[in-house]
Amino acid sequence: MDLRYSSADLAFRDQVRAFLDSHLPQDLRAKVLGHLRLSKDDFVRWHRILAQQGWVAPGWPAEFGGPGWTPVQRHIFEEECARAGTPRVMPFGIDMVAPVIMAFGSQEQKEYFLPRILSCEDWWCQGYSEPGAGSDLASLKTTAVRDGDHYVVNGQKTWTTLAQHADMIFCLVRTDSAVRKQEGISFLLVDMHAPGVTVRPIIMLDEDHEVNEVFFDNVRVPVANLVGQENRGWTYAKYLLGHERTGIAAVGRSKRELHFLKRLARREQRNGRPLLEDPLFAAKVADLEIELMALETTVLRVLAQAGKAPGPEASLLKVRGTDIQQTLTELMLEAAGPMALPFDPAFLEGEAEHSVADDDMAAPLAAHYFNYRKTSIYGGSNEIQRNIITQMILGL
Ligand SMILES: Cc1cc2nc3c(=O)[nH]c(=O)nc-3n(C[C@H](O)[C@H](O)[C@H](O)COP(=O)(O)OP(=O)(O)OC[C@H]3O[C@@H](n4cnc5c(N)ncnc54)[C@H](O)[C@@H]3O)c2cc1C
């Protein structure tokens, strides 16, 4: 019996478990649990399986195609997906631009874009950051100048996640340079296939192509693709960031990774004994497990504020959640030792034949460790989150 949930919630959990057991393809599950890289097709396949079931957009109101779940049911769903090892549903369409379109978009934008987001007809990416405008986002310089029924966009975005797959990008652009910087920003939906859009890869520490630079050279964007009012984009941008940070604690995923870490440490030997029985290593794992249990309790307390969007508490969850995720990758690397790199890098793609020396459990872990350095930077860096906690929660 799980005392955290009502019997109705437990029945819902069983329903989700049964669905995942029967619908999550084994090849996708194996890639996720094995820390391998997922292709665009992998993400789209899982998105469409959930869409078919009506479960791809847990946070959407029922009128737009959401399942009408309570916050606790949404939490249970996320936990169960993490536990089962599903691919992530990319947040850029479902969790980021869609709420902004619902709240501030025109009727035409709602009717056109929302069904395409649900069905994954369009892959979206996020065009906020620029060189020189990350933490200080309002300093962005990409311009959009009105020319008849179009805006002409020029400038550069950076760190754009999976832009190489994208059909659409939501961009913050400068439409007035003469006013206070927050007051001259607009929110524009841009077709990534339009003439003048160029995507250049940035290869990360783990040698993966996950982020990009996106250049706009006289790109013509219909005025109909402006969301809300011109120069009010900063308000919409902040609304979106509130949505971005809510699921970021990723407790379910960390619980799954903790389980993986223990399996690995039980298998690895140190001084003739399983590593997990080494007192120093066992103490590190225990510390982490306690931190994770405390975070889970905090998440449930935040959820208990029914109906209230998380405020500065979201910053707390982000900092603790990402600290835990990074520590997990460090301990996995420590446990795997020299076997944490694949002999054949194509092994990480999960497709190519791999060397007999590749250790299925250990070989992806160095790449995984390097990749997870990102978590304390994106979604608003942890230093910025600590500033928010200091000012808004501690009142200092
Ligand atoms: C893997 C990855 C994916 C990303 N995906 C996207 C995406 O899809 N779309 C998008 O728009 N952006 C994306 N980003 C960008 C991300 O939002 C920015 O990297 C982040 O906001 C930090 O900005 P910056 O990199 O310009 O660093 P800077 O703002 O230059 O900060 C540099 C350092 O200084 C610290 N710092 C800055 N200001 C302060 C302050 N006031 N107080 C204390 N410390 C401070 C920061 O914490 C950081 O450690 C992604 C980033 C990464 C790493």
The ligand as a Tripos MOL2 file, in Angstrom:
@<TRIPOS>MOLECULE
LIG
   53    58     1     0     0
SMALL
NO_CHARGES

@<TRIPOS>ATOM
      1 C1         22.2030   21.8600  -23.5580 C.3       1 LIG1
      2 C2         21.5550   23.2000  -23.6230 C.ar      1 LIG1
      3 C3         20.3760   23.3390  -24.3200 C.ar      1 LIG1
      4 C4         19.7820   24.5940  -24.4330 C.ar      1 LIG1
      5 N1         18.6500   24.7150  -25.2000 N.ar      1 LIG1
      6 C5         18.1480   25.9370  -25.4310 C.ar      1 LIG1
      7 C6         17.0570   26.1000  -26.3490 C.ar      1 LIG1
      8 O1         16.5360   25.1340  -26.9190 O.2       1 LIG1
      9 N2         16.6210   27.3510  -26.5980 N.ar      1 LIG1
     10 C7         17.1430   28.4550  -25.9830 C.ar      1 LIG1
     11 O2         16.6770   29.5620  -26.2390 O.2       1 LIG1
     12 N3         18.1980   28.3510  -25.1160 N.ar      1 LIG1
     13 C8         18.6950   27.1090  -24.8400 C.ar      1 LIG1
     14 N4         19.7790   26.9720  -23.9800 N.ar      1 LIG1
     15 C9         20.4040   28.1720  -23.4470 C.3       1 LIG1
     16 C10        20.2850   28.3640  -21.9580 C.3       1 LIG1
     17 O3         19.0130   28.8430  -21.6210 O.3       1 LIG1
     18 C11        21.4030   29.3610  -21.5460 C.3       1 LIG1
     19 O4         22.6330   28.6950  -21.7510 O.3       1 LIG1
     20 C12        21.2830   29.8140  -20.1300 C.3       1 LIG1
     21 O5         20.1810   30.6730  -19.9770 O.3       1 LIG1
     22 C13        22.5710   30.5440  -19.6520 C.3       1 LIG1
     23 O6         22.8930   31.5590  -20.5350 O.3       1 LIG1
     24 P1         24.3710   31.6710  -21.1550 P.3       1 LIG1
     25 O7         24.7800   30.3480  -21.6680 O.co2     1 LIG1
     26 O8         24.3720   32.8270  -22.1170 O.co2     1 LIG1
     27 O9         25.3280   32.0170  -19.9450 O.3       1 LIG1
     28 P2         25.5290   33.4280  -19.2480 P.3       1 LIG1
     29 O10        24.2140   34.0870  -19.0110 O.co2     1 LIG1
     30 O11        26.5610   34.1840  -20.0170 O.co2     1 LIG1
     31 O12        26.1020   32.9940  -17.8540 O.3       1 LIG1
     32 C14        27.4700   32.5370  -17.6870 C.3       1 LIG1
     33 C15        27.6640   32.1420  -16.2270 C.3       1 LIG1
     34 O13        27.4680   33.2860  -15.3760 O.3       1 LIG1
     35 C16        26.4450   33.0120  -14.4170 C.3       1 LIG1
     36 N5         25.6330   34.2160  -14.2190 N.ar      1 LIG1
     37 C17        25.1010   35.0210  -15.1820 C.ar      1 LIG1
     38 N6         24.3870   36.0250  -14.6210 N.ar      1 LIG1
     39 C18        24.4620   35.8470  -13.2790 C.ar      1 LIG1
     40 C19        23.9270   36.5480  -12.1560 C.ar      1 LIG1
     41 N7         23.1540   37.6200  -12.3040 N.pl3     1 LIG1
     42 N8         24.2000   36.0570  -10.9130 N.ar      1 LIG1
     43 C20        24.9630   34.9500  -10.7310 C.ar      1 LIG1
     44 N9         25.5070   34.2370  -11.7700 N.ar      1 LIG1
     45 C21        25.2570   34.6760  -13.0170 C.ar      1 LIG1
     46 C22        25.6120   31.8980  -15.0190 C.3       1 LIG1
     47 O14        24.9610   31.1370  -14.0480 O.3       1 LIG1
     48 C23        26.6500   31.0900  -15.7460 C.3       1 LIG1
     49 O15        27.2910   30.2070  -14.8540 O.3       1 LIG1
     50 C24        20.3800   25.7270  -23.8110 C.ar      1 LIG1
     51 C25        21.5550   25.5730  -23.0860 C.ar      1 LIG1
     52 C26        22.1510   24.3400  -22.9840 C.ar      1 LIG1
     53 C27        23.4370   24.2200  -22.2180 C.3       1 LIG1
@<TRIPOS>BOND
     1     1     2 1
     2     2     3 ar
     3     2    52 ar
     4     3     4 ar
     5     4     5 ar
     6     4    50 ar
     7     5     6 ar
     8     6     7 ar
     9     6    13 1
    10     7     8 2
    11     7     9 ar
    12     9    10 ar
    13    10    11 2
    14    10    12 ar
    15    12    13 ar
    16    13    14 ar
    17    14    15 1
    18    14    50 ar
    19    15    16 1
    20    16    17 1
    21    16    18 1
    22    18    19 1
    23    18    20 1
    24    20    21 1
    25    20    22 1
    26    22    23 1
    27    23    24 1
    28    24    25 2
    29    24    26 1
    30    24    27 1
    31    27    28 1
    32    28    29 2
    33    28    30 1
    34    28    31 1
    35    31    32 1
    36    32    33 1
    37    33    34 1
    38    33    48 1
    39    34    35 1
    40    35    36 1
    41    35    46 1
    42    36    37 ar
    43    36    45 ar
    44    37    38 ar
    45    38    39 ar
    46    39    40 ar
    47    39    45 ar
    48    40    41 1
    49    40    42 ar
    50    42    43 ar
    51    43    44 ar
    52    44    45 ar
    53    46    47 1
    54    46    48 1
    55    48    49 1
    56    50    51 ar
    57    51    52 ar
    58    52    53 1
@<TRIPOS>SUBSTRUCTURE
     1 LIG1         1 GROUP 0 **** ****
